[in-house]
């Protein structure tokens, strides 16, 4: 039984598909006006874990992640650069997909771009106008009447009666203190330059919030299972999505809402507006991509993470332990005697797997799940490696290790276990030097191999190697 925390009800609830055995998942994607920072990617890593655990529990998934390629920021950036909006955003779209792949984040089924769905957005705004919950202002923009939706504020838990009224919020993003009618369609302004589309209300472009409602309806239907995003999207973005979608469709918008916590720098939220952000590429250039993924899933998704050099170094060290264990299992398998798996060792593996499943089914508690994996590593080190374990026992260890790290999306950069002839010759020469008790020559060769990124380990079963 998989349980998740629902931001709408503020309770942990059992996750059950609304229809059949398929979870319909909508995840707010990037606004493609810059390279995404690691705070942005925490949401995508959390959603990847959610996706993997849903599948691990035997359910199917259909995920849609939008690409916001028209809003205040993208327009401002394209016009400042003096290029077409599509050319400006393409750079960041391509970078986003490249980073997703290097972080081992499974692809969604659909990645709709906002600019490809303007007709759907116009149709949705027209429907809201017909229902009397939207109006056109003097400048030609169309706004949603928040007072016409009795449930407004239910996700963010806003005391709406004590908020100022009669306001209009034209900006895409604003604070809770600015509660007011929000823009569904923005009339064209000279600062928009060449960006704009014709509509029943004149030339303009969609507001940010209507984009997601239109794409959810287009690809997943009027009511979906789960809607995800960062905590910063709860208000106004997700609150406004609920209002316009439920007024338009007359049914609940999403059954579950899940939001991840921030990544902080010196205990302050990482954001481009504050200038305290690190792009994924900045960090990966020095540490690689997998330590970033490890960092982002090392805490339960609703908990904040504090980024620092020390912490990312700890993530690298933890990954080294995992890779060393997995490479050692390959070496052990090559030398293992035939035989069935040891029942006592299998029972210990089953215990670790049960601990892992319990943690993941408890609102994706990745911290405890990772802890169970390292307990598995300890079991393998004491009960399998260097013990003369049978082939069946080693194969069982490999199977459970790969299964659990696969759900976490870790240990995905294992190099092919092959060496060029020159390095093989050096390893053989070192072995010969050790047999001849020529320790100085053996140490010299070991240092030479280490300089080439090949680390040797002498074991009772022979010499093992792994890439640094």
C-alpha positions as CSV (number, residue, x, y, z in Angstrom):
1,X,0.0,0.0,0.0
2,X,1.6,3.3,-1.2
3,X,0.8,6.3,0.9
4,X,1.5,10.0,0.0
5,X,1.0,13.3,1.7
6,X,-1.8,15.3,0.0
7,X,-1.2,19.1,0.2
8,X,-4.9,19.7,-0.3
9,X,-6.1,17.7,2.7
10,X,-2.9,18.0,4.6
11,X,-3.0,14.3,5.4
12,X,-1.2,11.2,4.4
13,X,-3.5,9.2,2.2
14,X,-3.4,5.9,0.3
15,X,-2.6,6.4,-3.4
16,X,-5.3,4.8,-5.5
17,X,-5.8,5.4,-9.2
18,X,-9.0,7.1,-10.2
19,X,-9.5,4.8,-13.2
20,X,-8.0,1.3,-13.8
21,X,-4.4,0.8,-12.8
22,X,-2.9,3.9,-14.3
23,X,-1.8,7.1,-12.4
24,X,-2.3,10.2,-14.5
25,X,0.4,12.6,-13.3
26,X,0.9,16.3,-14.2
27,X,4.2,17.9,-13.3
28,X,5.0,21.6,-13.7
29,X,8.0,21.8,-16.0
30,X,10.6,24.5,-16.5
31,X,10.2,28.1,-17.6
32,X,12.8,28.0,-20.4
33,X,14.4,31.5,-20.0
34,X,17.7,30.3,-18.4
35,X,19.6,27.2,-17.5
36,X,17.8,25.4,-14.7
37,X,19.4,25.4,-11.2
38,X,19.6,22.5,-8.9
39,X,16.7,23.9,-6.9
40,X,14.5,23.5,-10.0
41,X,15.8,20.0,-10.6
42,X,14.9,18.9,-7.1
43,X,11.2,18.9,-8.2
44,X,12.1,16.8,-11.3
45,X,14.1,14.3,-9.2
46,X,11.3,14.0,-6.7
47,X,8.8,13.4,-9.5
48,X,11.1,10.8,-11.0
49,X,11.2,8.9,-7.7
50,X,7.4,9.1,-7.5
51,X,7.2,7.7,-11.0
52,X,9.6,4.9,-10.2
53,X,7.8,3.9,-7.0
54,X,4.4,3.9,-8.7
55,X,5.8,1.5,-11.2
56,X,7.6,-0.5,-8.5
57,X,4.2,-1.0,-6.9
58,X,2.8,-2.5,-10.0
59,X,0.8,0.5,-11.4
60,X,1.2,2.2,-14.7
61,X,1.8,5.9,-15.2
62,X,1.1,8.6,-17.8
63,X,3.1,11.7,-17.0
64,X,2.8,15.1,-18.7
65,X,5.3,17.8,-18.0
66,X,4.8,21.2,-19.6
67,X,7.4,23.6,-21.0
68,X,6.6,27.2,-20.3
69,X,8.0,29.0,-23.3
70,X,5.9,32.1,-23.2
71,X,5.5,34.2,-20.1
72,X,6.8,37.5,-18.6
73,X,10.4,36.1,-18.3
74,X,10.8,34.4,-21.7
75,X,9.4,37.4,-23.5
76,X,11.6,39.8,-21.6
77,X,14.7,37.6,-22.3
78,X,14.0,37.1,-26.0
79,X,13.4,40.8,-26.6
80,X,16.5,41.8,-24.7
81,X,18.5,39.3,-26.7
82,X,16.9,40.6,-30.0
83,X,15.9,37.1,-31.1
84,X,12.7,35.3,-31.9
85,X,10.9,33.8,-28.8
86,X,11.2,30.2,-30.3
87,X,15.0,30.6,-30.9
88,X,15.5,32.1,-27.5
89,X,13.7,29.3,-25.6
90,X,15.1,26.4,-27.8
91,X,18.6,26.8,-26.2
92,X,17.1,26.2,-22.7
93,X,14.8,23.5,-23.8
94,X,17.7,21.5,-25.3
95,X,19.7,22.1,-22.2
96,X,16.9,20.9,-20.0
97,X,16.5,17.6,-21.8
98,X,20.2,17.0,-21.8
99,X,20.4,17.6,-18.0
100,X,17.4,15.3,-17.4
101,X,19.2,12.5,-19.2
102,X,22.4,13.0,-17.3
103,X,20.5,13.0,-14.0
104,X,18.9,9.7,-15.0
105,X,15.4,11.1,-14.8
106,X,12.9,9.0,-16.7
107,X,11.2,10.9,-19.6
108,X,7.6,11.8,-19.2
109,X,5.2,10.5,-21.8
110,X,4.4,14.0,-23.1
111,X,6.3,17.4,-23.0
112,X,3.8,19.9,-24.4
113,X,5.1,23.4,-25.0
114,X,2.7,26.3,-24.2
115,X,3.2,28.0,-27.6
116,X,1.9,24.9,-29.3
117,X,-1.4,25.0,-27.4
118,X,-2.7,28.6,-27.8
119,X,-6.0,27.5,-29.4
120,X,-6.8,25.3,-26.4
121,X,-6.1,28.1,-24.0
122,X,-8.3,30.5,-26.0
123,X,-11.1,28.0,-25.9
124,X,-10.7,27.6,-22.1
125,X,-10.8,31.3,-21.5
126,X,-13.9,31.6,-23.8
127,X,-15.6,29.0,-21.7
128,X,-14.9,30.8,-18.5
129,X,-16.2,34.0,-20.1
130,X,-19.4,32.2,-21.1
131,X,-19.8,31.0,-17.5
132,X,-19.6,34.5,-16.2
133,X,-16.5,33.9,-14.0
134,X,-14.2,36.0,-16.2
135,X,-14.3,39.5,-17.7
136,X,-12.4,41.8,-20.0
137,X,-10.8,44.9,-18.6
138,X,-10.5,48.3,-20.2
139,X,-7.0,47.5,-21.6
140,X,-8.3,44.3,-23.3
141,X,-6.9,41.7,-20.9
142,X,-9.2,39.0,-19.5
143,X,-9.3,38.3,-15.7
144,X,-10.7,35.5,-13.6
145,X,-13.1,36.6,-10.8
146,X,-11.7,34.9,-7.8
147,X,-14.9,35.8,-5.8
148,X,-16.9,33.7,-8.1
149,X,-15.1,30.5,-7.0
150,X,-16.1,29.7,-3.4
151,X,-13.2,27.3,-2.9
152,X,-10.5,29.8,-3.8
153,X,-7.6,29.5,-1.3
154,X,-8.3,25.9,-0.3
155,X,-4.9,24.6,-1.5
156,X,-2.8,27.4,0.0
157,X,-5.2,27.6,3.0
158,X,-5.6,31.4,2.6
159,X,-8.1,33.2,4.8
160,X,-9.6,34.9,1.8
161,X,-12.2,36.9,3.7
162,X,-9.4,38.9,5.3
163,X,-7.6,39.7,2.1
164,X,-7.9,42.9,0.1
165,X,-10.5,42.7,-2.7
166,X,-11.0,44.5,-5.9
167,X,-7.3,44.0,-7.0
168,X,-6.1,42.7,-10.4
169,X,-2.9,40.7,-10.6
170,X,-1.4,41.1,-14.1
171,X,2.0,39.7,-13.2
172,X,2.5,35.9,-13.6
173,X,3.9,35.6,-10.1
174,X,3.0,37.4,-6.9
175,X,2.7,36.9,-3.2
176,X,-0.3,35.8,-1.0
177,X,-0.7,39.5,0.0
178,X,-1.6,40.3,-3.6
179,X,-4.7,38.0,-3.8
180,X,-7.0,39.3,-6.5
181,X,-8.4,38.7,-9.9
182,X,-5.7,37.1,-12.1
183,X,-5.0,37.4,-15.8
184,X,-6.2,34.6,-18.1
185,X,-5.3,36.5,-21.3
186,X,-2.9,39.5,-21.4
187,X,-3.5,42.2,-24.0
188,X,-0.5,43.0,-26.2
189,X,1.8,45.8,-25.0
190,X,4.7,47.4,-26.9
191,X,7.1,45.7,-24.5
192,X,5.9,42.3,-25.8
193,X,7.5,43.2,-29.2
194,X,6.6,40.5,-31.8
195,X,5.2,38.1,-29.3
196,X,1.4,37.8,-29.6
197,X,-1.6,35.8,-30.9
198,X,-5.0,36.9,-32.2
199,X,-8.0,36.2,-30.0
200,X,-11.6,37.2,-29.5
201,X,-10.3,39.9,-27.1
202,X,-7.7,41.2,-29.4
203,X,-4.0,40.5,-29.9
204,X,-2.2,39.2,-26.8
205,X,-0.9,36.1,-25.1
206,X,-2.1,33.7,-22.4
207,X,-1.5,34.2,-18.7
208,X,0.9,31.7,-17.1
209,X,-1.8,29.8,-15.1
210,X,-4.1,29.1,-17.9
211,X,-1.4,27.3,-19.8
212,X,-1.2,24.3,-17.4
213,X,-5.0,24.0,-17.1
214,X,-5.3,23.8,-20.9
215,X,-2.6,21.2,-21.2
216,X,-3.9,19.1,-18.4
217,X,-7.3,19.0,-20.0
218,X,-5.8,18.2,-23.4
219,X,-3.6,15.3,-22.4
220,X,-5.0,13.9,-19.1
221,X,-8.6,14.8,-18.9
222,X,-10.7,17.0,-16.6
223,X,-9.8,15.2,-13.3
224,X,-6.3,13.7,-12.8
225,X,-4.7,11.6,-10.1
226,X,-1.7,13.7,-9.1
227,X,-0.5,17.2,-9.7
228,X,3.1,18.0,-8.6
229,X,5.5,20.9,-8.2
230,X,7.6,22.9,-5.8
231,X,6.2,24.4,-2.7
232,X,6.6,27.9,-4.3
233,X,4.0,27.0,-6.9
234,X,1.2,26.4,-4.4
235,X,0.2,30.0,-4.6
236,X,-0.6,31.6,-6.9
237,X,0.0,29.1,-9.7
238,X,-1.6,25.9,-8.4
239,X,-4.4,27.8,-6.6
240,X,-5.3,29.6,-9.8
241,X,-5.1,26.4,-11.8
242,X,-7.7,24.8,-9.5
243,X,-10.0,27.8,-9.7
244,X,-10.1,28.1,-13.5
245,X,-10.1,24.4,-14.2
246,X,-12.9,23.5,-11.7
247,X,-15.0,26.5,-12.8
248,X,-14.6,25.4,-16.5
249,X,-15.1,21.7,-16.0
250,X,-17.4,21.5,-13.0
251,X,-15.4,18.6,-11.5
252,X,-12.4,18.3,-9.1
253,X,-9.1,19.1,-10.8
254,X,-6.7,16.7,-9.1
255,X,-7.2,14.0,-6.5
256,X,-3.8,14.5,-4.9
257,X,-1.4,17.4,-4.7
258,X,2.3,16.8,-3.9
259,X,4.9,19.5,-3.3
260,X,8.6,19.2,-2.7
261,X,10.6,21.4,-0.3
262,X,13.3,23.8,-1.3
263,X,17.1,23.5,-1.7
264,X,18.6,26.2,0.4
265,X,22.0,27.9,0.3
266,X,23.1,29.0,3.8
267,X,19.5,28.3,4.9
268,X,18.0,30.7,2.3
269,X,15.8,29.4,-0.6
270,X,17.9,29.0,-3.8
271,X,16.4,31.2,-6.6
272,X,17.5,33.1,-9.6
273,X,15.8,36.3,-8.3
274,X,18.0,36.2,-5.2
275,X,21.1,35.4,-7.2
276,X,22.1,32.6,-4.9
277,X,21.7,29.7,-7.3
278,X,23.9,27.1,-9.0
279,X,22.9,25.6,-12.3
280,X,23.1,21.9,-12.6
281,X,25.8,22.4,-15.2
282,X,27.9,24.5,-12.8
283,X,27.9,21.8,-10.1
284,X,28.2,18.9,-12.6
285,X,31.3,20.4,-14.2
286,X,33.1,19.9,-10.9
287,X,31.4,17.0,-9.2
288,X,29.5,15.1,-12.0
289,X,25.7,14.7,-12.3
290,X,25.1,11.6,-10.2
291,X,26.2,13.3,-6.9
292,X,23.6,16.0,-7.7
293,X,20.9,13.4,-8.0
294,X,22.0,11.7,-4.8
295,X,21.8,15.1,-3.0
296,X,18.3,15.8,-4.3
297,X,16.9,12.4,-3.1
298,X,19.0,12.1,0.1
299,X,16.2,13.7,2.1
300,X,12.4,13.0,2.1
301,X,11.0,15.2,-0.7
302,X,9.1,17.5,1.6
303,X,12.1,18.3,3.7
304,X,14.4,21.2,2.9
305,X,18.0,20.5,1.7
306,X,20.9,22.8,2.5
307,X,23.4,22.8,-0.3
308,X,27.1,23.1,0.5
309,X,30.4,21.8,-0.9
310,X,30.8,19.6,2.1
311,X,27.5,18.0,1.5
312,X,28.0,17.3,-2.2
313,X,31.4,15.8,-1.3
314,X,29.6,13.5,1.2
315,X,27.3,12.5,-1.6
316,X,30.3,11.6,-3.8
317,X,31.7,9.5,-1.0
318,X,28.4,7.6,-0.5
319,X,28.2,6.9,-4.2
320,X,31.7,5.5,-4.1
321,X,30.7,3.0,-1.5
322,X,27.8,1.9,-3.7
323,X,29.9,1.5,-6.8
324,X,32.7,-0.3,-4.9
325,X,30.1,-2.8,-3.6
326,X,28.6,-3.4,-7.0
327,X,31.9,-3.8,-8.8
328,X,33.1,-6.2,-6.0
329,X,30.0,-8.3,-6.7
330,X,30.9,-8.6,-10.3
331,X,34.4,-9.7,-9.3
332,X,33.0,-12.2,-6.8
333,X,30.7,-13.7,-9.4
334,X,33.6,-14.4,-11.7
335,X,35.2,-16.6,-9.0
336,X,32.2,-18.0,-7.2
337,X,31.8,-21.7,-6.9
338,X,28.6,-23.3,-8.3
339,X,25.7,-23.7,-5.8
340,X,22.4,-22.5,-4.7
341,X,21.8,-19.3,-2.7
342,X,22.3,-19.5,1.1
343,X,18.9,-19.4,2.7
344,X,20.0,-17.4,5.7
345,X,21.6,-14.8,3.5
346,X,18.5,-14.6,1.4
347,X,16.4,-14.0,4.4
348,X,18.6,-11.0,5.3
349,X,18.3,-9.6,1.8
350,X,14.5,-10.0,2.1
351,X,14.6,-8.0,5.3
352,X,16.4,-5.2,3.7
353,X,14.1,-5.2,0.7
354,X,11.1,-5.0,3.0
355,X,12.6,-2.1,4.9
356,X,13.2,-0.3,1.6
357,X,9.6,-0.9,0.4
358,X,8.2,0.3,3.8
359,X,10.2,3.5,3.6
360,X,9.2,4.2,0.0
361,X,5.6,3.5,0.5
362,X,5.6,5.9,3.5
363,X,5.3,9.1,1.4
364,X,8.5,8.4,-0.5
365,X,10.9,8.4,2.5
366,X,14.0,8.2,0.4
367,X,16.2,9.0,3.4
368,X,15.2,5.7,5.2
369,X,15.2,3.9,1.8
370,X,18.8,4.8,1.2
371,X,19.7,3.8,4.7
372,X,18.3,0.3,4.0
373,X,20.4,0.1,0.9
374,X,23.5,0.8,2.9
375,X,22.5,-1.8,5.4
376,X,22.2,-4.2,2.4
377,X,25.8,-3.1,1.4
378,X,27.0,-4.0,4.9
379,X,25.3,-7.4,4.7
380,X,26.9,-8.0,1.3
381,X,30.3,-7.0,2.7
382,X,30.1,-9.4,5.6
383,X,28.1,-12.3,4.1
384,X,29.1,-12.4,0.5
385,X,32.4,-10.7,-0.5
386,X,35.5,-12.6,0.3
387,X,33.6,-15.4,2.0
388,X,33.6,-18.0,-0.8
389,X,29.9,-17.5,-1.3
390,X,28.1,-19.7,-3.9
391,X,27.2,-18.4,-7.3
392,X,23.5,-18.4,-6.3
393,X,24.2,-16.2,-3.3
394,X,26.2,-13.7,-5.3
395,X,23.5,-13.6,-8.0
396,X,20.9,-13.0,-5.4
397,X,23.0,-10.1,-4.0
398,X,23.4,-8.5,-7.4
399,X,19.6,-8.9,-8.1
400,X,18.5,-7.1,-4.9
401,X,21.2,-4.5,-5.1
402,X,20.3,-3.6,-8.7
403,X,16.6,-3.6,-7.9
404,X,16.8,-1.2,-5.0
405,X,19.3,1.2,-6.5
406,X,17.3,1.1,-9.7
407,X,14.2,2.4,-7.9
408,X,16.4,5.2,-6.5
409,X,17.9,5.8,-10.0
410,X,21.4,5.4,-8.7
411,X,24.5,3.6,-9.8
412,X,23.7,4.3,-13.4
413,X,27.2,5.3,-14.6
414,X,29.0,1.9,-14.3
415,X,31.8,1.7,-16.8
416,X,32.2,-1.3,-19.0
417,X,34.4,-3.9,-17.2
418,X,37.2,-3.9,-19.8
419,X,40.7,-2.7,-19.9
420,X,43.1,-2.0,-22.7
421,X,46.0,-4.4,-23.2
422,X,48.6,-2.0,-21.8
423,X,46.8,-1.7,-18.5
424,X,46.1,-5.4,-18.3
425,X,49.9,-6.0,-18.8
426,X,50.6,-3.6,-15.9
427,X,48.3,-5.4,-13.6
428,X,49.9,-8.7,-14.5
429,X,53.4,-7.2,-14.0
430,X,52.4,-6.0,-10.6
431,X,51.0,-9.4,-9.7
432,X,54.3,-11.0,-10.8
433,X,56.3,-8.4,-8.7
434,X,54.3,-9.2,-5.6
435,X,54.9,-12.9,-6.1
436,X,58.7,-12.1,-6.4
437,X,58.3,-9.9,-3.2
438,X,59.5,-6.9,-5.2
439,X,57.3,-4.6,-3.2
440,X,58.9,-1.4,-4.5
441,X,58.1,-2.3,-8.1
442,X,54.6,-3.5,-7.1
443,X,53.9,-0.2,-5.4
444,X,55.3,1.8,-8.4
445,X,53.0,0.0,-10.8
446,X,50.0,0.5,-8.4
447,X,50.7,4.3,-8.3
448,X,51.1,4.4,-12.1
449,X,47.7,2.7,-12.5
450,X,46.1,5.0,-10.0
451,X,47.4,8.0,-12.0
452,X,45.5,6.5,-14.9
453,X,42.3,6.2,-12.9
454,X,42.6,2.5,-12.2
455,X,42.4,1.6,-8.5
456,X,43.5,-1.8,-7.3
457,X,42.4,-3.8,-4.3
458,X,44.1,-7.0,-3.1
459,X,41.7,-9.6,-1.8
460,X,41.9,-13.2,-0.7
461,X,40.3,-14.1,-4.1
462,X,42.7,-12.1,-6.1
463,X,43.3,-8.5,-7.3
464,X,40.2,-6.4,-8.0
465,X,40.1,-3.1,-9.9
466,X,37.7,-0.2,-10.3
467,X,37.8,3.1,-12.1
468,X,38.3,6.1,-9.8
